[in-house]
């Protein structure tokens, strides 16, 4: 299956806490750096009836809590 790679700082559906598709976190120097998300589309949990891809953005974006790092 094809995947897309997105930095954790990008405001894309793949890095949003509401993304329903598959994804994995990639680390660099023991910190979250990028997200590999499955290509294709998934239903948006926040906006009913909207289908989005990992690369799209919506105004209700919120960072995925597992991507936060303490300093």
C-alpha positions as CSV (number, residue, x, y, z in Angstrom):
1,X,0.0,0.0,0.0
2,X,1.2,3.5,-0.8
3,X,2.0,6.0,1.9
4,X,2.6,9.7,2.2
5,X,5.2,11.3,4.6
6,X,4.4,14.5,6.5
7,X,6.3,16.4,9.1
8,X,4.6,16.5,12.5
9,X,4.6,20.4,12.2
10,X,2.5,20.3,9.0
11,X,-1.2,21.0,9.4
12,X,-2.5,18.1,7.3
13,X,-5.1,15.5,8.1
14,X,-2.4,12.9,8.6
15,X,-1.1,14.8,11.6
16,X,-4.5,15.6,13.0
17,X,-6.0,13.9,16.1
18,X,-9.2,13.3,14.1
19,X,-7.6,11.3,11.2
20,X,-9.3,7.9,11.0
21,X,-6.8,6.4,8.5
22,X,-3.8,4.3,9.3
23,X,-0.5,6.0,10.2
24,X,2.8,5.5,12.0
25,X,5.3,7.9,13.6
26,X,8.9,8.2,12.4
27,X,11.5,9.3,14.9
28,X,14.6,11.4,14.5
29,X,17.0,11.8,17.5
30,X,14.3,10.0,19.7
31,X,11.7,12.6,18.9
32,X,8.6,12.4,16.6
33,X,9.6,14.0,13.3
34,X,7.3,12.7,10.6
35,X,4.1,10.7,10.1
36,X,3.7,8.0,7.4
37,X,0.0,7.9,6.5
38,X,-1.8,5.4,4.2
39,X,-2.7,6.9,0.9
40,X,-6.3,7.1,0.0
41,X,-9.2,8.7,1.8
42,X,-10.9,8.4,5.1
43,X,-14.0,9.8,6.7
44,X,-13.6,12.9,8.7
45,X,-14.7,12.4,12.3
46,X,-15.3,16.1,12.9
47,X,-17.1,17.2,9.7
48,X,-19.8,14.7,9.0
49,X,-20.1,13.6,5.4
50,X,-16.7,14.9,4.4
51,X,-14.1,12.5,3.0
52,X,-10.5,13.7,3.1
53,X,-7.1,12.4,2.2
54,X,-4.0,12.5,4.4
55,X,-2.7,15.6,2.6
56,X,-5.8,17.8,3.0
57,X,-6.3,20.5,5.6
58,X,-9.4,21.7,7.4
59,X,-10.0,24.6,9.8
60,X,-10.8,22.2,12.6
61,X,-7.3,20.7,12.6
62,X,-5.8,19.8,16.0
63,X,-2.4,18.3,16.5
64,X,-2.3,14.6,17.3
65,X,-1.6,14.3,21.0
66,X,1.0,11.5,20.6
67,X,3.2,13.9,18.6
68,X,3.8,16.3,21.5
69,X,7.2,16.1,23.1
70,X,8.4,17.4,26.4
71,X,11.6,19.4,26.4
